[in-house]
């Protein structure tokens, strides 16, 4: 492991896979004598069991930050009070009772995503071994403890920094901060293997950098397994988000889990993963179809030499009568300029829902649905589906490989640190000055860790810019997941370097500039019930966006009344997995409730 004095590493070291140390439980008697003990958390830890799919791989970059040793963590270990012990025993008793209930038995389908694939044989030889032996706490076991579990994050987009064993079944988990930036810790994605059937654990995720969280609103971690790759939420009654005195009153997410098979690998994540490899496989599939209205080009490469792809979706030959009258073709023929719509996503790598929305939009736009054909006649879509490929690959939450929040560098980006922002900004300025097109929209897609539903940030509006509100209003009609009431007119000085502010207010590259935000957790229906988002409902928002452009430009179509959340666009539209159209958008019954 290669570290600098401040805990950062070189870009080369980021590609390596390192061990996740499990530190054993500490004897807390010393803490009591030194006066370091504090009341234990009064949480009632929870039990959980559910499954879903894991995604492709990223080296866990645990070397990016220096974590405290096992001895350092001893001061955070108070004695277990009788009240807490009773609550814990009650929770475990409920868990044992539920262990006899029905389990998930369906096997993995060919239509489901693959589990993380190996990074390399050499990296696999360095895979994490987490068995440890330690002296127990006085209030737990009297003999030495040994764990068989193996915690790993050495796959694409994985994130887990350190594991500390507190007792036979309890583990404190620490998120690895973003590369070269210790301030961001929210995204986690790790696996647990070498489990025993009916083995129960209490997992505490301890070091979130944010105190405000959707965990307060009922959001829970996601779980899947290698054999059962569909992601599911851990039941809310089995999770508890609370201030923990044992961790200096930091917020902790605790959940109990039972491993119901000994031949499976289990994955846990903050939200549905969507990796760099997922995107590349999706784009490869589209290229294999050789569509005349689709073009993929390499705009630039990242610091770590990954692709920044620019997609162009438009009809090169006008197909409809309406288009022949009003639109010029792409070959330079003079006529009314085509409207250009520029979409970006995933500038913040941990905001995975933005990739699903972008995925749904692309799938609709390339389909043979009549509405998509008409939209391609009238407009040119330019899409950059992943602005921060390095951060996505490395499992960061907000930053690039060098620790920068790219969405604060649109005003003065630098080639050495922000190559993807430089390239995107330059191409936008080029289109702004292109007389053959009219750059009409710039929409940057994000995910929100506190808000619910989907909503938009709109630039400051004066009387001459009332049209800025038109698109959000129309989108709220098309999509039940989008809330116009939650959309905000934002002129926050702290966000002046963001894409929406810099490109819309200062550079004025487009007539309409928006940030589209979507909750990591849920949306609210007409009955004011909160319903968790799924991968499918995220992609439906993207499809609804496409239909909303038809409404905005008042394009006639037979499907103008079609809702964006009701069905998928045509038999040839690409979804991330072919089973998307088969699933209900109602809240799924959890197999472990």
C-alpha positions in Angstrom: 0.0 0.0 0.0 1.4 3.3 -1.0 0.4 6.4 1.0 1.5 10.0 1.2 1.7 11.8 4.4 -1.8 13.2 4.0 -3.2 9.8 3.3 -3.6 10.2 -0.5 -2.2 8.0 -3.2 -1.0 8.2 -6.7 -3.3 7.5 -9.6 -1.4 4.2 -10.2 -2.0 3.1 -6.7 -5.7 3.8 -7.1 -5.9 0.9 -9.5 -4.5 -1.6 -7.0 -6.6 -3.9 -4.8 -5.7 -3.9 -1.2 -6.9 -5.8 1.9 -9.7 -4.6 4.1 -8.4 -5.1 7.6 -10.9 -6.4 10.1 -9.8 -5.2 13.6 -10.9 -7.5 16.4 -13.1 -6.4 19.3 -11.4 -4.5 22.1 -11.4 -5.0 25.8 -13.4 -2.1 27.1 -12.3 -2.4 30.7 -9.5 0.0 30.1 -11.9 2.6 28.8 -14.0 2.4 31.9 -11.0 3.0 34.1 -9.9 5.9 32.0 -13.3 7.5 31.9 -13.7 7.2 28.2 -16.8 5.1 28.2 -20.1 6.5 27.1 -23.6 5.1 27.1 -24.2 2.6 24.3 -26.6 3.4 21.6 -30.2 2.8 22.5 -31.0 1.5 19.0 -32.8 -1.7 18.5 -30.7 -3.3 15.8 -32.5 -4.9 13.0 -32.5 -8.0 11.0 -32.8 -8.1 7.2 -32.7 -10.5 4.4 -33.2 -9.8 0.7 -31.4 -9.9 -2.5 -30.6 -8.5 -5.9 -27.9 -8.2 -8.5 -24.4 -6.9 -8.3 -22.6 -5.0 -11.0 -19.2 -4.8 -12.6 -16.0 -4.1 -10.9 -13.7 -1.5 -9.4 -10.6 -1.7 -7.4 -11.4 -0.7 -3.9 -8.9 2.2 -3.1 -8.7 1.7 0.6 -5.2 3.1 0.5 -6.5 6.6 -0.2 -6.9 7.5 3.4 -5.2 6.5 6.6 -7.6 4.9 9.1 -7.1 4.5 12.8 -5.7 1.2 14.0 -7.6 -1.2 16.2 -6.0 0.3 19.2 -7.2 3.8 18.2 -10.7 2.6 18.0 -10.7 1.3 21.5 -11.6 4.7 22.9 -14.8 4.6 21.0 -15.9 1.3 22.6 -18.2 1.8 25.6 -19.5 -1.0 27.7 -22.8 -2.5 26.7 -25.5 -1.4 29.1 -28.1 -3.8 30.4 -30.9 -2.0 28.7 -29.1 -2.0 25.3 -28.2 -5.7 25.8 -31.9 -6.6 26.4 -33.0 -4.7 23.3 -30.3 -6.4 21.3 -31.3 -9.9 22.6 -34.9 -9.1 21.7 -33.9 -8.1 18.2 -31.9 -11.3 17.8 -34.7 -13.4 19.1 -37.1 -11.9 16.5 -34.4 -12.6 13.9 -34.1 -16.3 14.9 -37.9 -16.6 14.8 -38.0 -15.1 11.3 -35.3 -17.4 10.1 -37.8 -20.2 9.5 -39.9 -18.0 7.2 -39.9 -18.3 3.4 -36.7 -17.5 1.6 -35.9 -16.2 -1.8 -35.5 -19.3 -4.0 -35.6 -18.2 -7.6 -32.3 -18.5 -9.4 -30.6 -15.8 -11.4 -32.2 -15.1 -14.8 -30.3 -14.6 -18.0 -32.0 -11.2 -18.2 -30.4 -10.0 -15.0 -27.2 -8.1 -14.7 -23.9 -9.9 -14.1 -22.1 -9.8 -10.8 -18.9 -7.9 -10.6 -16.4 -9.5 -12.9 -12.7 -10.2 -11.8 -10.3 -7.3 -12.2 -7.3 -9.6 -13.0 -5.7 -12.8 -11.8 -3.0 -10.8 -10.0 -5.6 -8.7 -8.2 -7.5 -11.7 -7.2 -4.4 -13.1 -5.5 -4.6 -9.9 -3.4 -8.2 -10.4 -2.5 -9.2 -9.6 1.0 -9.1 -12.2 3.7 -10.9 -11.0 6.8 -10.8 -13.8 9.3 -9.5 -12.6 12.6 -9.1 -13.7 16.1 -9.4 -11.5 19.2 -10.2 -11.3 22.8 -13.9 -10.6 23.4 -15.5 -7.8 25.3 -16.4 -8.6 28.9 -20.1 -8.3 28.1 -20.1 -10.6 25.1 -18.1 -13.8 24.8 -15.6 -15.1 27.3 -13.5 -17.0 24.7 -11.6 -15.8 21.6 -13.7 -14.8 18.6 -13.1 -15.8 15.0 -15.0 -14.5 12.0 -15.2 -16.5 8.8 -16.6 -13.6 6.9 -14.8 -11.9 4.0 -15.6 -8.3 3.3 -14.6 -7.0 -0.1 -14.9 -3.9 -2.2 -12.2 -4.8 -4.8 -14.6 -4.6 -7.7 -15.8 -1.7 -9.9 -17.5 1.1 -8.0 -16.9 -0.7 -4.7 -16.4 1.2 -1.6 -15.6 0.0 1.9 -12.6 1.3 3.8 -12.3 -0.6 7.1 -14.1 -3.2 9.1 -13.9 -3.5 12.9 -15.3 -6.5 14.6 -17.0 -5.6 17.9 -18.3 -9.0 18.9 -19.1 -12.4 17.5 -21.8 -11.1 15.2 -21.4 -7.3 15.2 -19.2 -5.3 12.8 -18.5 -1.6 12.4 -18.0 -0.7 8.7 -16.2 2.5 7.6 -16.8 4.1 4.2 -13.6 5.0 2.3 -13.7 8.7 1.5 -13.4 10.0 -2.0 -10.0 9.8 -3.7 -7.8 12.6 -2.4 -10.7 14.2 -0.6 -11.6 13.2 3.0 -14.8 15.3 3.1 -17.2 13.0 1.1 -18.4 9.7 2.5 -21.8 8.5 1.5 -21.6 5.9 -1.3 -20.9 2.3 -0.2 -20.9 -0.9 -2.2 -19.3 -4.1 -0.8 -19.6 -7.9 -0.7 -19.6 -10.4 2.1 -18.6 -14.0 1.3 -17.5 -17.2 3.0 -20.7 -17.1 5.0 -22.4 -19.9 6.9 -26.1 -20.7 6.4 -28.3 -19.0 9.0 -25.4 -16.9 10.2 -26.6 -13.6 11.5 -24.7 -10.3 11.7 -25.3 -6.8 12.9 -23.6 -4.3 10.5 -23.1 -0.7 11.5 -22.1 1.8 8.9 -20.4 4.4 11.0 -18.8 7.4 9.2 -21.2 9.1 6.9 -20.1 12.7 6.1 -23.7 13.9 5.9 -26.1 14.2 8.9 -29.2 14.9 6.9 -30.2 11.7 5.2 -33.1 9.9 3.6 -32.5 7.2 6.1 -34.7 9.4 8.4 -37.5 9.0 5.9 -37.5 5.3 5.6 -34.7 4.6 3.1 -32.7 1.5 3.8 -29.6 -0.1 2.3 -30.0 -2.4 -0.8 -28.9 -6.0 -0.9 -28.5 -8.6 -3.6 -26.6 -11.8 -4.0 -24.7 -13.6 -6.7 -27.4 -16.2 -7.2 -30.3 -13.7 -6.8 -29.2 -10.5 -8.5 -32.3 -8.4 -8.2 -31.7 -5.5 -5.8 -34.1 -5.2 -2.9 -34.4 -2.8 0.1 -33.7 -4.2 3.5 -37.0 -4.0 5.4 -37.4 -0.7 7.2 -38.3 -2.4 10.5 -34.9 -4.1 10.5 -32.9 -0.9 10.1 -32.2 2.0 12.5 -30.6 5.3 11.8 -29.5 7.1 15.0 -26.8 9.1 16.8 -24.4 6.7 18.4 -22.6 7.7 21.6 -20.1 4.9 20.9 -19.0 6.8 17.7 -18.9 10.3 19.2 -22.6 10.8 18.5 -22.1 10.5 14.8 -25.0 9.1 12.8 -24.9 5.4 12.2 -27.0 3.1 10.0 -27.4 -0.3 11.8 -29.1 -3.3 10.3 -29.3 -7.0 11.1 -28.9 -9.6 8.4 -29.2 -13.4 8.0 -27.2 -15.2 5.4 -29.5 -17.9 4.3 -27.1 -19.8 2.0 -23.5 -20.8 2.5 -22.8 -21.0 -1.2 -23.6 -17.4 -2.1 -21.9 -14.0 -2.2 -24.0 -11.1 -0.8 -23.7 -7.5 -2.0 -24.8 -4.3 -0.1 -25.1 -0.9 -1.6 -26.3 2.6 -0.9 -28.3 2.7 -4.1 -28.6 0.7 -7.3 -25.1 0.5 -8.8 -24.5 1.6 -12.4 -20.9 1.2 -13.3 -18.6 2.4 -16.1 -18.6 -1.1 -17.5 -22.4 -1.2 -17.4 -22.4 1.9 -19.6 -19.8 0.6 -22.0 -21.8 -2.7 -22.4 -25.0 -0.7 -23.1 -23.2 1.4 -25.7 -21.6 -1.6 -27.3 -25.1 -3.2 -27.7 -26.4 0.0 -29.4 -23.5 0.1 -31.8 -24.1 -3.5 -32.7 -27.5 -2.5 -34.1 -25.9 -0.1 -36.6 -28.6 2.5 -36.4 -28.4 5.3 -39.0 -29.7 7.8 -36.4 -27.1 7.0 -33.7 -23.4 8.0 -33.5 -20.9 7.5 -30.7 -17.6 9.3 -30.6 -14.8 9.7 -28.2 -14.8 13.3 -27.0 -11.7 13.0 -24.7 -10.1 10.7 -22.2 -10.0 11.1 -18.4 -6.9 11.4 -16.2 -6.9 7.6 -15.9 -7.5 7.2 -19.6 -11.1 6.2 -19.6 -13.5 7.2 -22.3 -15.7 10.3 -22.3 -18.4 9.4 -24.9 -20.5 11.8 -26.8 -23.7 10.4 -28.3 -25.5 12.0 -31.2 -29.1 10.9 -31.8 -31.0 12.4 -34.8 -32.4 11.4 -38.1 -29.8 12.1 -40.8 -32.5 11.8 -43.4 -35.8 13.5 -42.8 -38.5 10.7 -42.7 -41.8 12.4 -41.9 -43.8 14.9 -43.9 -43.8 17.3 -40.9 -40.0 17.1 -40.8 -39.6 17.6 -44.5 -41.4 20.9 -44.3 -39.7 22.3 -41.2 -36.3 20.7 -40.6 -32.9 20.7 -42.5 -31.0 17.5 -42.8 -27.6 16.9 -41.2 -25.6 17.2 -44.5 -25.5 21.0 -44.4 -28.7 21.6 -46.4 -30.0 25.1 -45.5 -33.3 25.4 -43.8 -34.8 26.0 -40.4 -32.2 25.0 -37.9 -32.7 21.9 -35.9 -33.1 22.4 -32.2 -30.2 20.8 -30.2 -30.7 19.3 -26.8 -27.6 18.6 -24.7 -27.8 16.1 -21.8 -25.2 15.2 -19.3 -25.2 12.9 -16.3 -23.0 11.4 -13.6 -20.7 14.3 -12.9 -21.1 13.1 -9.3 -20.1 9.4 -9.4 -22.2 8.2 -6.4 -25.4 9.6 -7.9 -26.3 6.4 -9.8 -30.0 7.2 -10.4 -28.9 9.8 -12.9 -27.4 7.0 -15.1 -30.7 5.1 -15.1 -32.6 8.2 -16.1 -30.1 8.9 -18.9 -30.3 5.2 -19.9 -34.0 5.4 -20.2 -33.8 8.6 -22.3 -31.3 7.1 -24.7 -33.4 3.9 -25.0 -36.5 5.9 -25.9 -34.6 8.2 -28.4 -33.1 5.3 -30.4 -36.3 3.3 -30.5 -38.6 3.0 -33.5 -41.6 4.4 -31.6 -43.4 7.0 -33.8 -42.9 9.7 -31.1 -39.1 9.0 -31.0 -38.9 9.1 -34.8 -40.7 12.5 -34.9 -38.5 13.9 -32.2 -35.3 12.8 -34.1 -36.7 14.6 -37.2 -37.1 17.9 -35.4 -34.1 17.8 -32.9 -30.5 16.7 -32.4 -29.8 15.1 -29.1 -26.2 15.2 -27.8 -25.7 13.1 -24.7 -22.7 12.6 -22.4 -23.9 9.8 -20.2 -21.0 9.8 -17.8 -19.0 13.0 -17.1 -16.9 11.5 -14.3 -15.9 7.9 -15.4 -12.8 7.8 -13.1 -14.9 8.7 -10.0 -17.5 6.1 -11.0 -14.9 3.4 -11.5 -13.2 4.2 -8.2 -16.4 4.1 -6.1 -16.3 7.8 -5.1 -19.4 9.7 -4.1 -18.8 13.2 -5.4 -15.2 13.7 -6.6 -12.9 12.8 -9.5 -9.7 10.8 -9.1 -7.8 13.9 -8.0 -10.4 14.9 -5.4 -12.2 17.7 -7.3 -15.9 18.2 -7.4 -16.2 18.6 -11.2 -19.5 20.4 -10.9 -17.8 23.4 -9.3 -15.2 23.9 -12.1 -17.3 24.8 -15.2 -16.1 28.5 -15.2 -12.4 27.9 -15.3 -11.6 24.2 -15.8 -8.0 23.0 -16.3 -6.9 20.4 -18.7 -4.7 18.5 -16.2 -7.4 18.2 -13.5 -10.7 18.5 -15.3 -10.3 17.2 -18.9 -13.9 16.0 -19.2 -15.3 19.4 -18.2 -12.9 21.2 -20.5 -13.9 19.0 -23.5 -17.7 19.4 -22.7 -17.5 23.1 -22.2 -15.5 23.5 -25.5 -18.0 21.5 -27.5 -20.9 23.4 -26.1 -19.3 26.7 -27.0 -18.7 25.3 -30.5 -22.4 24.4 -30.9 -23.4 27.8 -29.6 -21.6 29.4 -32.5 -22.8 26.9 -35.1 -25.2 28.6 -37.5 -26.7 25.2 -38.6 -28.2 24.4 -35.2 -29.8 26.1 -32.3 -28.6 25.0 -28.9 -31.9 25.1 -27.1 -31.5 22.9 -23.9 -28.8 22.0 -21.5 -29.9 19.5 -18.8 -27.5 18.1 -16.2 -28.9 15.0 -14.4 -28.2 14.5 -10.7 -29.5 12.5 -7.6 -30.5 14.1 -4.3 -29.6 12.6 -0.9 -32.3 14.5 1.1 -35.2 15.4 -1.3 -38.0 13.1 -2.6 -39.4 12.6 -6.1 -37.8 14.2 -9.1 -37.6 18.0 -9.5 -35.6 20.7 -11.2 -33.4 23.6 -10.3 -34.1 26.5 -12.6 -31.9 29.6 -13.1 -33.1 32.9 -11.9 -36.1 34.1 -13.9 -37.1 37.6 -14.8 -40.3 38.5 -16.7 -38.7 37.8 -20.0 -37.8 34.2 -19.1 -41.2 32.7 -18.0 -40.6 30.0 -20.6 -38.0 28.5 -18.3 -40.9 27.1 -16.2 -42.7 25.5 -19.2 -40.6 22.4 -19.4 -40.8 21.5 -15.7 -44.6 22.0 -15.8 -44.9 19.7 -18.9 -42.7 17.1 -17.3 -44.8 17.0 -14.2 -47.8 16.1 -16.5 -45.9 13.4 -18.3 -44.3 11.7 -15.3 -45.9 10.8 -11.9 -42.4 10.7 -10.4 -41.7 14.4 -11.1 -42.9 17.2 -8.8 -43.2 20.7 -10.2 -44.1 22.0 -6.7 -40.6 20.9 -5.5 -38.8 22.5 -8.4 -36.8 25.6 -7.3 -35.6 28.8 -8.9 -32.0 28.8 -7.6 -29.4 31.6 -7.6 -27.2 30.3 -4.9 -23.7 32.0 -5.1 -22.1 28.8 -3.9 -23.3 27.0 -7.0 -22.0 29.6 -9.5 -19.5 27.0 -10.8 -22.1 24.4 -11.5 -23.0 23.4 -15.1 -26.5 25.0 -14.9 -25.3 28.3 -13.5 -22.1 28.7 -15.5 -23.5 27.6 -18.8 -26.9 29.2 -18.5 -26.3 32.5 -16.8 -22.7 33.4 -17.7 -21.7 31.6 -20.9 -25.4 31.5 -22.1 -24.7 28.5 -24.3 -28.4 27.4 -24.3 -31.8 29.0 -24.1 -32.9 26.7 -21.3 -30.5 25.3 -18.7 -31.7 23.0 -15.9 -30.4 20.6 -13.2 -32.7 17.6 -13.0 -32.6 16.1 -9.5 -34.1 12.7 -8.5 -34.3 11.3 -5.0 -32.1 8.3 -4.0 -35.1 6.9 -2.3 -38.8 7.6 -3.2 -41.5 9.5 -4.9 -44.9 10.6 -3.6 -48.1 9.5 -5.4 -51.5 11.2 -5.7 -52.6 9.6 -2.4 -49.5 11.2 -0.7 -47.9 7.8 -0.1 -44.2 7.5 -0.5 -43.1 4.7 -2.9 -39.4 3.7 -3.2 -37.9 4.2 -6.6 -36.8 1.2 -8.6 -34.3 0.9 -11.5 -37.4 0.7 -13.8 -39.0 3.9 -12.5 -35.8 5.8 -12.8 -35.5 4.8 -16.5 -39.2 5.8 -17.0 -38.3 9.3 -15.9 -35.8 9.4 -18.8 -38.4 8.2 -21.2 -40.9 10.8 -19.9 -38.3 13.5 -20.6 -38.2 12.5 -24.2 -42.0 12.7 -24.5 -42.0 16.1 -22.8 -39.8 17.6 -25.6 -42.7 16.6 -28.0 -45.0 18.7 -25.9 -42.6 21.6 -25.5 -42.1 21.9 -29.3 -45.9 21.2 -29.9 -45.1 18.4 -32.3 -48.1 16.4 -33.5 -48.1 12.8 -32.7 -50.6 10.0 -32.1 -49.1 9.2 -28.8 -49.2 12.7 -27.3 -51.3 11.6 -24.4 -49.0 8.8 -23.5 -47.7 8.9 -19.9 -44.0 8.5 -19.3 -44.4 6.2 -16.4 -46.9 3.7 -17.9 -45.1 1.6 -20.4 -41.9 1.4 -22.5 -41.5 3.0 -25.8 -41.7 0.3 -28.5 -40.5 -3.2 -28.8 -37.1 -2.1 -29.9 -36.3 0.3 -27.2 -33.3 -0.7 -25.1 -33.7 -1.1 -21.4 -30.8 -1.8 -19.1 -32.1 -5.3 -18.7 -34.7 -7.0 -20.9 -36.8 -7.8 -17.8 -37.6 -4.1 -17.1 -40.9 -4.2 -18.9 -42.1 -7.2 -17.0 -41.9 -5.6 -13.5 -44.6 -3.7 -11.7 -43.9 -0.2 -10.4 -45.8 -1.0 -7.3 -43.8 -1.5 -4.2 -42.5 -5.1 -4.3 -43.1 -7.4 -1.5 -39.9 -8.0 0.3 -38.9 -11.7 0.6 -37.8 -11.1 4.2 -40.5 -9.0 5.6 
